[in-house]
Amino acid sequence: MEINFTIGDCEQKALDGPLQVGWFLTEEQGALLFEAPYRLRSMSQNRHAKSASRCPAILQLESRYFVINCPYDLHLRFARDSEGKPILVNVLGDKSAVRQNKLSQLLSLVQEKEWRSPKIPILQLKLPYCFIADEVAYITQLDAFCNYRKNPLPGTIFGGRFPIHIWPRPLMWAFEWHDTTQDLILKRGEPLFYCQFDGFDPSRATKLIQAEKTPELLNYMEQISGVVNYVSQTFSLFKDAESVRPKSLLTQK
């Protein structure tokens, strides 16, 4: 059964079956570092029929989240230079697995005047993960709240939500550093954040597939990339983006 409906000038369809979401890496350099997103599954050794690991509500919740693992080993410290400007210190120095010149390409501190709170720095980690869909679908980026950390992070991640059917863009891990007296330590292979995908029908499951970077997809992304530097509210451009969007973006690889 198909139910037609219209959003703006773009006709969409509510379909039976799972919501299909495609993922790909925007850059191939170092692609081996970036593990494929995978569905959250809590580990349990208890086979009791009443174990929490068999609770339908818990299983439903976990099935909605997909995990992105951290691709790097990082040990960072917040400091200020001689002029009082915020800087990042690579605590591992020459022992760091990531070369210093590459670190500066991956990490950046948001300008202090753009912090949400005056004393809470915002750090951004660039990632090449991108998600797309050919029907109305939103991605929500969340903290990896089911992952136990022996040494908790000294802050919170910046979550976010946007429509991947008209606004495909690479994700970024953004972090608000609440306790700058504590170092930030990230380990390769540990969950960095979760992604949740929503369509019009919340009862539908999500199927994640690897997507092909077709010329149509790359051309469309080129048209919408970088506009955040010129427009204060990028969400105001969704209608314009929808008008130039190709009929299909998602092709399974």
N, C-alpha and C positions, 0 to 999 in steps of 0.2 A: 504494500500500500504506500502511495506517495501523497503527501499533503503539500500543496503549493502555497507559498505565501511570499510577500514582497517586503523588502527592507530597502528604503530609498528607491533607486531605480534598478536594483539588482534582484531578480527573482531567485529565491532559494527553495530548497526542498527539504522537508523533514522525512527521513527515510527510515525503514526498518533496518535491523542489523546494527553492528557497532559503528560508532563514530570513527572514521578513518582519519588519522593524523600522520602526516609524513614528517620525518626528521632528516636533516643532512648537516654537513659541516660546510661552512662558508669558505673555509680555507683548507687546502690539502696539506700544507706544510705542517709536519709534525702530527699528522692525522692519527698515527698509532698511539699517541698519548691519550686520545679522547675515546673513552669506552662508550659503547652504545647505551643509550638510556634503557633502563630495565624497570619492570613493575616491582613495586615494593612488596616484599614478603618477609614477615617477621620470622625469626628463627625460634623454633621450639623443639625440645626433645621430649615433651610430654604428650603421650598418645592417648591420654584419658579422654573419654567421650565428652566430658564437661570442661575440658581445657579451654582456656581463652583463645588458643590458637585455632580452635574449631568453631568459635562463635561466629554465626553468619554476619552479624553487624560489624564485627572487626574485620572479617574477610572482605566485606563490601567496601569498607572504608579504605583498606590497604590497596585494594584492586584499582582504586581511583588515582593513585599516585605513581609517578614514574621518577626514578632516581637518576640524578646526574652526579657522577663521582668526580672528586677533585683530581685534576690531571698533574698537579705539581706538589712537590714538597717545599713548603715555604715557612720561614721563621722570620717574622717581621717585628719591628719596634717603631713606635711613633716617637718623633723628636722634633725639635725646632733648631734651625741653623742659627748662626751668629746674628742674623738680622731678625730672628723671631719667626721666620716662615716655617710652616709645617713641612716635614720631610719624612720619608720612609727609610729605615735602616735595615739592611740585610744582615741579620745577626750572624748568620752562618759564614758570611764573607766568602773567602776562597773555597770553603768547604761546601758551599751551596751547590745543589744539583743544577740550579738555573743560573746561567751566566749573568753577570750584572747588566750588560748591555741589553740582554733579552728581558730581564726583569723590568726594566723601565718601559719596555714596549707592552708588557702585559698588565702592569699595575699603575694606578694613578690615584693621587689624592685629589678629591674635588676641591675647587677653590674655596677658601675659608668663608668667603662672603656668601657662598651657596649652601653652606651646611644648614640643616633644619634647626639645630640648636647650636649656640655659640661655642660650646666647649666639647662638642661631640663630632670628631672628624668623620668624614665619609670616604671610604676606600672603594675603588672599583677594580674588578678583575675582568679583563676581556676574555670572552669565550667564543668559539665558532659555531656553537649549537644553534640551529634555526629550525622552526616548526611551521608547517603549512597545512591547509585543509581546503577542500573544494566545497564545503558547506559551512554554514555559520558555526564557528568554533572559537572559543576563548581559552587562552592559557593563563593559569595563575601560578606564579612562582612563589614557593614557600620555603621556609627553613626546614632542614632535615630533622624534624622534631621527634621522630621515632629512633633516631640514632643516638645511642648513649656515648657521651664523651667523658672520659676520665678527667680531663682538664677542659672545662667549658670555655667556649669562645668568650673574649672580653667585650662582647657587644651583641648586636642583633643584625640580621640581614634585612635588606630592603626588599620587600615583596613587590609584586606588581601583577597587573592583569590587563591584557589587551587582545584584540581579535586577530587571530592568525590567518583567517581566510582573506583578509584585505591588508594586513600589516605585517608581513613576514620580515623579521629582523633578527640578527644574532643576539643571543641573550648575554647578559652581563651579571656577574655576581657583585652586588653592592652591599657594603658592610658599614654599619654605624659603630664606631669604636668608643663605647661608653667608658670603659676603664683603660685609659691610655697608660697607666702604670704597669699594665700587664701586656706581655708579648702576644702577638697573634700567630698561632701555629696551625698550619694546614698540612695534612698528610695525603699524599697521592693514594688513590684507591678508596678513600673514605667518602661517604655521601657528603656532597657539598650543598645540594638543595633538592627539593622535589618540584615536579611539575604536575599540575592537575588540568584536565581539559574538560570543558563544558560546551554542550550544544543546547538546542532548545528543549530536548527531552532528557531530564536528569537520570532517567532509568536506563538509558542506553550505555553500554560499556564502550570503552575506547580501545581501538586497535592501532598500535603504533607500527608504522612501516618505514623502511628506509626509502627516501625519495631521490629521484634523479634530478640533477641540476640542469634542467632543460634551458635552451636559449630564451624561451618565453618567460620562465621564472626569473632568470638572471636579469633580463632586460627590465622586468617589472620592479625588481628589487632596486635596480640602479635608479629608477625614477623616483623612488620614495626614500632612498638613503640620504642621510646627512641633513634632512630638513629640520631636525631638532636644533641645528645651529642657527636657523633663520626664523623659526616660528616658535612662539612661546607655548602654544597649546597644539601639539601635533594631532591630537584627537580631532581637531576641527577640520583636518584634511582627509578624514576617512571617506567622506562622500566623493571628493575629487579622486581619491585613489580608486574607489570602487568603479568610477566611470572609465578608467583606463585599464582595469584589471582584465587579463586574458580570461577566457571562459574556463580554462582549466589550468591549475598550477601543479597539481599533484599527479606525478607519474611514478609508479613503483620502480625501484632500481632492480 
